[in-house]
């Protein structure tokens, strides 16, 4: 019975490396995760994932096993009754199974069985883990004392929300939230280097985004009222991309007789609200 310790940048990479060295399929081994990998910030602080692969031991020779042999004619599987043994062939079209199914025992003719943990869920979990790690390293390098209080996926907004508490939260939310938006941009940019596409990550502290959205809603209400009364365009102050996206969505949803457009470049880019007929 073969056993091997394998490493890789991610759990899946480690599994692929181990299977290649053992010349076995995923359904022929049991996997124990020793250590999950960390990507670090731009390679700094990265750690490899580590696993142990153990070849499965087939049960007694009195049992009937189904062996699928790949052929050009794609003939159906042929059942044979024979003593227990290992079949070390590797199908050309074998697909990796999610790491969350490592404890499941699969038959040899069932390698394409749909995993209980879907790929999208697995990717979201990876993004949450990476976002927490990146944010933690950033704040630590800045000398900020903090505590991550929330890290989950919000189905309503289709975003991953990471919240942290800190005595220095004011450093991030002053000046219209320039600090928190910069941190958020960097976290998404780093994740985007290795995971495309990925669920957007929103970083929050001191309930900045909730308070900011309330302020923007008041601005939208005032601007919409002015446009409806005068039929003239109303230009808002420059906003960041996430805030502009929020304004576009509110106008489209709550003010069908109005429309929005963006003008300007860089930090001066702003939204213009005007009658839908213009």
N, C-alpha and C positions, 0 to 999 in steps of 0.2 A: 504494500500500500504506500503510494507516494505522498510526500508532504513537502511543502515549499513555502518559504517566506518571500513575499514579493513587495516591491515598492513602486510608487508612481506619483505623479503630481496630484492626481485625484484617486479616489477609491476605484473608479472604473478603469483608470489607467493601470493601477496595480493589478486588478483582476485580469485585464487583457495581457499584461506582461507575464503573470503567473501561468495562465492557460497556455500561452505560447511556449513557455519553457517546459511545461509538463506534457505538451501535445495532447491536451484533453479539452473536452467541451465544457461549457458552463454547468450543464446538468450532471456532469460526472464528478463534480467536486463539492465539498462543503467549505464555506468561507467564514473565517473569524476575523473581524476588523480589530487590529491591534492599535492603530493610531490613525485618526483622520488628518488629512493634509491641510496645510494653511498656505495661502498664496502670498500673504504679506502685502506690503505696499511697494509697488513697482519692483518686486522681487526681494525687498528687504524683509527679513523675518519669516521667509517662506519655509515650510516644512513638508516633507514628503509623506504621503499616506502609506501605511504599512498594513499588510494583511497576511494571514496564513491560509494556504489552500491545502486541503486534505482530500486525497482521492477517496471517493465513496466505495465502500465494500459491499458488493452485491450479495444478496441473501442466498440461501441454500440452492443447490442444483435442482431440487424438485420443482422450483417455481418456473413458470413460463415467462420469458422476457421477449419483448417485441423489438426487433432490430430494424432500423431503417437504413438501407444502403442507397446512397444517391446514384442515380443512373441517368443517362441522357434521355431515356424514354419516360422518366418520372413515374416508374412503376410503383404500385402501392406497396406498403410495408409487408414483409413476409415474416410470419411467426415461426420461430424455431424453438424447440425444446432441447436444451443442451446444458452442460455444466457451466457454473458461473465463471465468467472471465471478463477481462477488460477489453473494450473496443476503443482503440486510440485513434480512429480516423477522425478527421475534422471536416465537416460539411462546408462547402464554399460559401453558402448563404447564411451561415449561423449568425444570429443577432445577439448582442449583449443583453443580459437581463439586469434589471434594476438591482442595486445593492441591497435593497430592502427585502429581497426574496431569497437571501442567501441561506436561510434555514429550511427552505422548501425542498422536498425531494421530488424530482421530476422523472418521468419515464423517458427512455431514450428516443421515443418517437414523438415527444411532446415539447421540443425545444422552442417552438414558436408560441407557446402558451402565453396569453396576455398577462403581464404582471399586475398584481393587485394595486401597486403604487405606480400611477401613471407618470410618464416622463415629465409632463408639465409640472406636476406636483414636486417631483424630484428636483427640477431646476429651480423652482421657487424656494425650496428649502435650502438649496446651495447658495442662492442669492442672499437670503436672510443671514445665513452663517457668514458669508464673505463680507456682507455689509457691516455686520457687528464687529468683525475682526478688523476691518479697515478703519472704521470709526474709532474703535478703541485705541488702535495704534496711533492714529492722528492726534487724538486728544492727549494721549500719554506723552507723545513727543513734544506737545505744546506745554506740558507741565500742568494740565488741567485735571483737577480731581473730579471724578464723575461717577455716575451709576446708571447703566442702561436699564430702564424700567419697562420698556415694551418693545417687542420685535415680532411683528406678525404681518400676514397678508390681509388687506382690506378688499373684499370682493366688490363692495359698493363703488369704490374709486379705482379699482384695479391697480393698487399701489402697495408696495411694501413699506410699512411705517416703522421707523426706528426712533424711539424717544429716549432721551437721557436727562437726568437731573444733575445740576452742578451749581455750586455757589457762584460760579463765574458765568452763568447763563446770559447775563446782561451783555457780555462781550460779543455774543453771537447775534442777539436780537436788536441791538441798537442800530441806528442809521438805516432804518427800513429793512432790517434783517440781512444786511450784506454778508455778515459773517456766517450765518446758518445756511444761506443760499450757496456760499462759496464751498463750505464743507459738503453740502449735498451734491453740488456739481462734481467735486473731486471723487466722491464715493461712486457715483454713477459712471464717471469717466474711467476709473480704474477697473470696475467690474466689466464695463463694456469692451475692454481690451481682450477678454478671454471668453465672454459669454454674450453672443449675439444671436437673436435679440434677447433682451431680458426684461423682466417686470421693473418699471421705474421704482426707485427708492426715494422716500421722503424722510428727511432727517428733521426732527423737531425737538425743541426744548422750551420750557416755560410757556407751553401752549402757544407758541408764536404763530403757527399757521392758522389756528382757530381764531385768534384775535385779529390777525391780518385779514382773513376772509370777511370777518364782520365789518371791518373798516372799508374794505373794497366794495362790499354790498351797499353801504351807505353812499359811497361815491357813485356807484352805478345808478342807484335810485335817483340821485340828484341830477346826474347827467342825462338819464333817460327822460326825466320830466322836462328838462330844458329843451331837448331835441323835439319832443312831442309838441311843446308850446310854440317853438320858434321855427321848426322845420329846418334848422341849420345844424351843421355838424358840430360835435363837441369833442374836443381833444383832451384826453386824460394826461396826467403827468407820466413821464417815462416809468416803465415797470420792467421787472425781470420776466424771462420767458414763462416760468410757471404761473406768475400772476396774470400775464396777458392771456394765457390759455384759459385761466379761470374766468376772466372777463368775457372772452369769446363764448364760452359755454353758457354763462348766465344769460347773456343777451339773446342767444339763439333759443334758449329754453323758455325764458320768461317774458321776452319782449319780441313777439313775432313781427311787429310793424317796424322794427329797427334792425340794423345790421352793423357789423363792425369791420374795420380794416386796420392794418398796421402800417405805420410809416416811420421813417428814420432808421438809423443804423446804430448797432452796438448798444452802449449804455443809454443812448438817447431814444431808443425805439419806443414808440408809444402807440396807443390804440385811439382810433377815431370812431365815434359812435354817430350814426346818421340815419335818416329815414330810409326804409327799405326800398322805396321807389327811386331814390337818387342813384 
